[in-house]
Amino acid sequence: MPAKKIIIRFERIGRYKAPLYNVVVVKGNKKHHTKFYSKIGLYVPLYTNRFFFMNLKELSFWLSRGAQIRGRLSKLIINLLSFN
């Protein structure tokens, strides 16, 4: 059997026209708004400076386990790491 596919992605939690996103670690075959392994960050795109928080220890732990980063989240993480 192949190993479980682990994905790091956004999960929308905001209301209509006021988006907020949790950064969650989920099993690869799960749909949105399901159980997740861990919540490792938060993204608020409507601020003028776009608030983005990420727990880098948790991120490195899950990446060492073979997790893949999806979509726009990968660009935000690269920008975050370039500022540190």
PyMOL commands that place a pseudoatom at each C-alpha (Angstrom):
pseudoatom trace, name=CA, resn=MET, resi=1, chain=A, elem=C, hetatm=0, pos=[0.000, 0.000, 0.000]
pseudoatom trace, name=CA, resn=PRO, resi=2, chain=A, elem=C, hetatm=0, pos=[1.294, 3.513, -0.764]
pseudoatom trace, name=CA, resn=ALA, resi=3, chain=A, elem=C, hetatm=0, pos=[2.004, 5.918, 2.061]
pseudoatom trace, name=CA, resn=LYS, resi=4, chain=A, elem=C, hetatm=0, pos=[-0.666, 8.424, 3.053]
pseudoatom trace, name=CA, resn=LYS, resi=5, chain=A, elem=C, hetatm=0, pos=[-0.548, 11.648, 1.102]
pseudoatom trace, name=CA, resn=ILE, resi=6, chain=A, elem=C, hetatm=0, pos=[-0.388, 14.676, 3.421]
pseudoatom trace, name=CA, resn=ILE, resi=7, chain=A, elem=C, hetatm=0, pos=[-1.285, 18.158, 2.189]
pseudoatom trace, name=CA, resn=ILE, resi=8, chain=A, elem=C, hetatm=0, pos=[-0.862, 21.624, 3.697]
pseudoatom trace, name=CA, resn=ARG, resi=9, chain=A, elem=C, hetatm=0, pos=[-3.594, 23.931, 2.424]
pseudoatom trace, name=CA, resn=PHE, resi=10, chain=A, elem=C, hetatm=0, pos=[-6.014, 26.743, 3.225]
pseudoatom trace, name=CA, resn=GLU, resi=11, chain=A, elem=C, hetatm=0, pos=[-9.387, 26.201, 4.874]
pseudoatom trace, name=CA, resn=ARG, resi=12, chain=A, elem=C, hetatm=0, pos=[-11.782, 29.129, 4.637]
pseudoatom trace, name=CA, resn=ILE, resi=13, chain=A, elem=C, hetatm=0, pos=[-13.380, 30.160, 7.913]
pseudoatom trace, name=CA, resn=GLY, resi=14, chain=A, elem=C, hetatm=0, pos=[-14.520, 33.715, 7.166]
pseudoatom trace, name=CA, resn=ARG, resi=15, chain=A, elem=C, hetatm=0, pos=[-17.982, 35.031, 6.490]
pseudoatom trace, name=CA, resn=TYR, resi=16, chain=A, elem=C, hetatm=0, pos=[-19.383, 36.449, 3.240]
pseudoatom trace, name=CA, resn=LYS, resi=17, chain=A, elem=C, hetatm=0, pos=[-17.026, 39.056, 1.722]
pseudoatom trace, name=CA, resn=ALA, resi=18, chain=A, elem=C, hetatm=0, pos=[-14.705, 38.837, 4.757]
pseudoatom trace, name=CA, resn=PRO, resi=19, chain=A, elem=C, hetatm=0, pos=[-12.421, 35.868, 4.162]
pseudoatom trace, name=CA, resn=LEU, resi=20, chain=A, elem=C, hetatm=0, pos=[-10.177, 34.334, 6.798]
pseudoatom trace, name=CA, resn=TYR, resi=21, chain=A, elem=C, hetatm=0, pos=[-8.150, 31.215, 6.156]
pseudoatom trace, name=CA, resn=ASN, resi=22, chain=A, elem=C, hetatm=0, pos=[-6.677, 28.633, 8.491]
pseudoatom trace, name=CA, resn=VAL, resi=23, chain=A, elem=C, hetatm=0, pos=[-3.571, 26.843, 7.262]
pseudoatom trace, name=CA, resn=VAL, resi=24, chain=A, elem=C, hetatm=0, pos=[-4.253, 23.178, 7.996]
pseudoatom trace, name=CA, resn=VAL, resi=25, chain=A, elem=C, hetatm=0, pos=[-2.560, 19.821, 7.483]
pseudoatom trace, name=CA, resn=VAL, resi=26, chain=A, elem=C, hetatm=0, pos=[-4.965, 17.218, 6.066]
pseudoatom trace, name=CA, resn=LYS, resi=27, chain=A, elem=C, hetatm=0, pos=[-4.947, 13.796, 4.504]
pseudoatom trace, name=CA, resn=GLY, resi=28, chain=A, elem=C, hetatm=0, pos=[-4.718, 14.137, 0.727]
pseudoatom trace, name=CA, resn=ASN, resi=29, chain=A, elem=C, hetatm=0, pos=[-8.068, 12.618, -0.156]
pseudoatom trace, name=CA, resn=LYS, resi=30, chain=A, elem=C, hetatm=0, pos=[-10.166, 14.732, 2.240]
pseudoatom trace, name=CA, resn=LYS, resi=31, chain=A, elem=C, hetatm=0, pos=[-12.658, 17.380, 1.145]
pseudoatom trace, name=CA, resn=HIS, resi=32, chain=A, elem=C, hetatm=0, pos=[-12.857, 20.855, 2.630]
pseudoatom trace, name=CA, resn=HIS, resi=33, chain=A, elem=C, hetatm=0, pos=[-14.111, 21.374, 6.204]
pseudoatom trace, name=CA, resn=THR, resi=34, chain=A, elem=C, hetatm=0, pos=[-13.168, 17.948, 7.490]
pseudoatom trace, name=CA, resn=LYS, resi=35, chain=A, elem=C, hetatm=0, pos=[-10.970, 16.766, 10.330]
pseudoatom trace, name=CA, resn=PHE, resi=36, chain=A, elem=C, hetatm=0, pos=[-7.363, 17.882, 10.070]
pseudoatom trace, name=CA, resn=TYR, resi=37, chain=A, elem=C, hetatm=0, pos=[-4.119, 16.776, 11.674]
pseudoatom trace, name=CA, resn=SER, resi=38, chain=A, elem=C, hetatm=0, pos=[-2.974, 20.209, 12.766]
pseudoatom trace, name=CA, resn=LYS, resi=39, chain=A, elem=C, hetatm=0, pos=[-3.730, 23.921, 12.372]
pseudoatom trace, name=CA, resn=ILE, resi=40, chain=A, elem=C, hetatm=0, pos=[-0.399, 25.623, 11.719]
pseudoatom trace, name=CA, resn=GLY, resi=41, chain=A, elem=C, hetatm=0, pos=[-1.249, 29.121, 10.559]
pseudoatom trace, name=CA, resn=LEU, resi=42, chain=A, elem=C, hetatm=0, pos=[-3.678, 31.925, 9.750]
pseudoatom trace, name=CA, resn=TYR, resi=43, chain=A, elem=C, hetatm=0, pos=[-4.064, 34.204, 6.713]
pseudoatom trace, name=CA, resn=VAL, resi=44, chain=A, elem=C, hetatm=0, pos=[-6.169, 37.377, 6.583]
pseudoatom trace, name=CA, resn=PRO, resi=45, chain=A, elem=C, hetatm=0, pos=[-6.023, 38.829, 3.043]
pseudoatom trace, name=CA, resn=LEU, resi=46, chain=A, elem=C, hetatm=0, pos=[-8.156, 41.955, 3.558]
pseudoatom trace, name=CA, resn=TYR, resi=47, chain=A, elem=C, hetatm=0, pos=[-5.755, 43.953, 5.718]
pseudoatom trace, name=CA, resn=THR, resi=48, chain=A, elem=C, hetatm=0, pos=[-3.674, 46.499, 3.836]
pseudoatom trace, name=CA, resn=ASN, resi=49, chain=A, elem=C, hetatm=0, pos=[-0.520, 44.573, 4.781]
pseudoatom trace, name=CA, resn=ARG, resi=50, chain=A, elem=C, hetatm=0, pos=[-2.141, 41.105, 4.572]
pseudoatom trace, name=CA, resn=PHE, resi=51, chain=A, elem=C, hetatm=0, pos=[-1.680, 39.442, 7.940]
pseudoatom trace, name=CA, resn=PHE, resi=52, chain=A, elem=C, hetatm=0, pos=[-0.040, 36.006, 7.611]
pseudoatom trace, name=CA, resn=PHE, resi=53, chain=A, elem=C, hetatm=0, pos=[1.040, 33.896, 10.584]
pseudoatom trace, name=CA, resn=MET, resi=54, chain=A, elem=C, hetatm=0, pos=[2.754, 30.513, 10.328]
pseudoatom trace, name=CA, resn=ASN, resi=55, chain=A, elem=C, hetatm=0, pos=[4.195, 28.225, 12.999]
pseudoatom trace, name=CA, resn=LEU, resi=56, chain=A, elem=C, hetatm=0, pos=[7.540, 27.422, 11.344]
pseudoatom trace, name=CA, resn=LYS, resi=57, chain=A, elem=C, hetatm=0, pos=[8.389, 24.549, 13.711]
pseudoatom trace, name=CA, resn=GLU, resi=58, chain=A, elem=C, hetatm=0, pos=[5.145, 22.773, 12.823]
pseudoatom trace, name=CA, resn=LEU, resi=59, chain=A, elem=C, hetatm=0, pos=[5.700, 23.529, 9.135]
pseudoatom trace, name=CA, resn=SER, resi=60, chain=A, elem=C, hetatm=0, pos=[9.171, 21.997, 9.149]
pseudoatom trace, name=CA, resn=PHE, resi=61, chain=A, elem=C, hetatm=0, pos=[7.863, 18.963, 11.074]
pseudoatom trace, name=CA, resn=TRP, resi=62, chain=A, elem=C, hetatm=0, pos=[5.156, 18.249, 8.496]
pseudoatom trace, name=CA, resn=LEU, resi=63, chain=A, elem=C, hetatm=0, pos=[7.464, 18.906, 5.548]
pseudoatom trace, name=CA, resn=SER, resi=64, chain=A, elem=C, hetatm=0, pos=[9.903, 16.369, 6.986]
pseudoatom trace, name=CA, resn=ARG, resi=65, chain=A, elem=C, hetatm=0, pos=[7.002, 13.890, 7.052]
pseudoatom trace, name=CA, resn=GLY, resi=66, chain=A, elem=C, hetatm=0, pos=[6.519, 14.390, 3.301]
pseudoatom trace, name=CA, resn=ALA, resi=67, chain=A, elem=C, hetatm=0, pos=[3.685, 16.920, 3.263]
pseudoatom trace, name=CA, resn=GLN, resi=68, chain=A, elem=C, hetatm=0, pos=[3.049, 18.896, 0.086]
pseudoatom trace, name=CA, resn=ILE, resi=69, chain=A, elem=C, hetatm=0, pos=[2.080, 22.575, 0.009]
pseudoatom trace, name=CA, resn=ARG, resi=70, chain=A, elem=C, hetatm=0, pos=[-0.792, 23.546, -2.272]
pseudoatom trace, name=CA, resn=GLY, resi=71, chain=A, elem=C, hetatm=0, pos=[-1.526, 26.573, -4.438]
pseudoatom trace, name=CA, resn=ARG, resi=72, chain=A, elem=C, hetatm=0, pos=[-1.115, 30.155, -3.320]
pseudoatom trace, name=CA, resn=LEU, resi=73, chain=A, elem=C, hetatm=0, pos=[0.093, 29.018, 0.081]
pseudoatom trace, name=CA, resn=SER, resi=74, chain=A, elem=C, hetatm=0, pos=[3.485, 28.019, -1.341]
pseudoatom trace, name=CA, resn=LYS, resi=75, chain=A, elem=C, hetatm=0, pos=[4.133, 31.583, -2.587]
pseudoatom trace, name=CA, resn=LEU, resi=76, chain=A, elem=C, hetatm=0, pos=[3.130, 33.068, 0.769]
pseudoatom trace, name=CA, resn=ILE, resi=77, chain=A, elem=C, hetatm=0, pos=[5.481, 30.720, 2.623]
pseudoatom trace, name=CA, resn=ILE, resi=78, chain=A, elem=C, hetatm=0, pos=[8.373, 31.580, 0.298]
pseudoatom trace, name=CA, resn=ASN, resi=79, chain=A, elem=C, hetatm=0, pos=[7.740, 35.310, 0.927]
pseudoatom trace, name=CA, resn=LEU, resi=80, chain=A, elem=C, hetatm=0, pos=[7.566, 34.697, 4.690]
pseudoatom trace, name=CA, resn=LEU, resi=81, chain=A, elem=C, hetatm=0, pos=[10.864, 32.794, 4.716]
pseudoatom trace, name=CA, resn=SER, resi=82, chain=A, elem=C, hetatm=0, pos=[12.625, 35.430, 2.604]
pseudoatom trace, name=CA, resn=PHE, resi=83, chain=A, elem=C, hetatm=0, pos=[11.811, 38.105, 5.236]
pseudoatom trace, name=CA, resn=ASN, resi=84, chain=A, elem=C, hetatm=0, pos=[13.184, 36.025, 8.147]
for i in range(1, 84): cmd.bond("trace and resi %d" % i, "trace and resi %d" % (i + 1))
show_as sticks, trace
zoom trace
